[in-house]
Amino acid sequence: MVEVRENDLLLFSSVQFQKKEIMVTSEILSSGLLGIELQKDLTELDEVRLHQLSGNLGNDIEGIETYDPRIIGFALSDKEPLSIEERKLVAISSPDDPVGMLYGIISGQRKMFKKAIKNNKLTALVYKIREFVPDEYFTGTLLLPENKIMDFLYYCSLKPNFKELVNKNDPLVLIEFLKGMIAEYNEFIKA
């Protein structure tokens, strides 16, 4: 809430939007509410100067001083960066771009990217098991041919508790789970 009087001038500004000035009128005061739509603005530098450059990019890059963001107190994000599919999904899901949203829905790309993201996460879990459990366990103990290991793991990934088991990061729990799944998998591939 902002307290104003008639004939006050309100200035709205932000880096990514054009400045907007509004003169407070008696109509605005009587309504008690003011809706403002800001227009996007492209901010450009008037001039950029580079000094002491030789023209040899390799040499010039070595001379550029850089700073570790932690030293200057810049907060680093602990979030994983988005995958390509996640970035594309965000781009066609933005309410700021209704045409992009509509295109994503009509073309089926939104659905396709969601499916790709789900598949990528599943694949990451399957490969996590491969890190924990050696191939010798699959081929020696479970008597699974080497060319069927990934097929078996993707079959196991269909179980509702799969993600939870893998994220426990406990190889013994995974080995017990896999041992319990091998008979079911063998029946499945025989059918």
Secondary structure, 3 states (H helix, E strand, C coil): CCCCCCCCEEEEEECCEEEEEEECCHHHHHHCCCCCCCCECCCCCCCCCCCCCCCCHHHHHHHCCCCCCCCCCCCCCCCCCCCHHHHHHHHCCCCCCHHHHHHHHHHCHHHHHHHHHHHHHHHHHHHHHHHHCCHHHHHHHCCCCHHHHHHHHHHHCCCCCHHHHHHCCCHHHHHHHHHHHHHHHHHHHHC
